[in-house]
Amino acid sequence: IDKDHKKAIRMAEGKNTSGQVIAGDPKAVCDQLYEIAEMGFDMVITTFPKFQELDDMKLFVDEVIPQFC
């Protein structure tokens, strides 16, 4: 997640992941999570590729999580 949607997508590309990748600016991430919720899921497990830095986690906490509370 990044405020810059294109930057977030670039960061996600090429990551060695299994499963669905959710990436983008906060609105895009919310939209993707809403789609998952509409399928009946009420929980997701998140990982952040830059876990040493807190910027993307803080953005997620500040701008994404409140949309689901």
C-alpha positions as CSV (number, residue, x, y, z in Angstrom):
1,I,0.0,0.0,0.0
2,D,1.2,3.5,-0.8
3,K,-0.5,6.8,-1.4
4,D,0.8,6.6,-5.0
5,H,-1.2,3.8,-6.6
6,K,1.3,3.1,-9.4
7,K,4.2,2.9,-6.9
8,A,2.2,0.4,-4.8
9,I,1.5,-1.8,-7.8
10,R,5.2,-1.7,-8.8
11,M,6.2,-2.8,-5.3
12,A,3.8,-5.7,-5.5
13,E,5.0,-6.9,-8.9
14,G,7.5,-9.6,-8.9
15,K,7.0,-10.4,-5.2
16,N,7.2,-14.2,-4.6
17,T,3.7,-14.6,-3.1
18,S,1.1,-17.3,-3.0
19,G,-2.5,-16.4,-3.0
20,Q,-4.1,-13.1,-3.8
21,V,-2.1,-9.9,-3.8
22,I,-3.9,-6.7,-2.6
23,A,-2.0,-3.6,-3.7
24,G,-2.6,0.0,-4.5
25,D,-3.5,3.3,-2.9
26,P,-5.8,3.2,0.2
27,K,-9.0,3.4,-1.9
28,A,-7.9,0.6,-4.3
29,V,-7.0,-1.6,-1.3
30,C,-10.4,-0.9,0.3
31,D,-12.2,-1.7,-3.0
32,Q,-10.3,-5.0,-3.2
33,L,-11.1,-5.9,0.4
34,Y,-14.8,-5.0,-0.2
35,E,-14.8,-7.5,-3.1
36,I,-13.4,-10.2,-0.8
37,A,-16.0,-9.3,1.9
38,E,-18.8,-9.6,-0.7
39,M,-17.7,-13.2,-1.4
40,G,-18.4,-13.9,2.3
41,F,-15.0,-13.7,3.9
42,D,-14.9,-11.8,7.2
43,M,-11.1,-12.1,7.8
44,V,-7.9,-11.6,5.8
45,I,-4.3,-12.2,6.7
46,T,-2.1,-9.3,5.7
47,T,1.7,-9.1,5.1
48,F,3.7,-6.1,4.3
49,P,6.7,-6.5,2.1
50,K,8.5,-3.6,3.7
51,F,7.9,-4.7,7.3
52,Q,11.0,-3.0,8.5
53,E,9.5,0.3,7.5
54,L,6.2,1.3,9.1
55,D,4.9,3.7,6.5
56,D,2.7,1.2,4.6
57,M,1.4,-0.3,7.8
58,K,0.5,3.1,9.2
59,L,-1.3,4.0,6.0
60,F,-3.2,0.8,6.2
61,V,-4.1,1.4,9.9
62,D,-5.0,5.1,9.3
63,E,-6.9,4.9,6.0
64,V,-8.1,1.3,5.3
65,I,-9.0,-0.3,8.6
66,P,-11.4,2.5,9.6
67,Q,-13.5,1.8,6.5
68,F,-14.3,-1.6,7.9
69,C,-15.1,-0.7,11.5
